[in-house]
Amino acid sequence: MKTLILHAESFSYTPVAKEIRSAEEASTNTINLGRCLVVFVAVEAGDESKSGLYELFSEQLGSALREVGENVLVLYPFVHLTDSPAKPLVALEILKQLELKLRDRGTHAMRAPFGWTKKFSISVFGHPLAERSFRF
């Protein structure tokens, strides 16, 4: 799994159109958020067999949230971060499980719809911890 994590001053996205047949149902309303951590996530082939993936992921993101003083996190499916994506249904299930794990840890976690073309706007803070990339 590859991620790009951005500490956002503001973030909004609008689902525009389904990109794949297995896209989940979603509203096409614009979602507007204030301060949050935006986690662009690409689930990769083989991630489903990685032991401890959910725990490691949620620990890292919990640490990132504490470091920047936020509690709101957006998982944003972004397949463009990888050359070896997981199959769509596998990726969707992993993202759902990650969201649940984060919520179990007390994080206000939400997920942008999977399988959609979306337009987004983001304003990122300029401090040293505002941009990070991880591979799990």
ABEGO torsion letter per residue (X at the ends): XBBBBBBBABBBBBBABBABAABBBBBABBBBBBBBBBBBBBBBBGAAABBGAAAAAAAAAAAAAAAAGBABBBBBBBAAABABBBBAAAAAAAAAAAAAAAAAAGBBBBBBBBGBBBBBBBBBBABAAABBBBBX
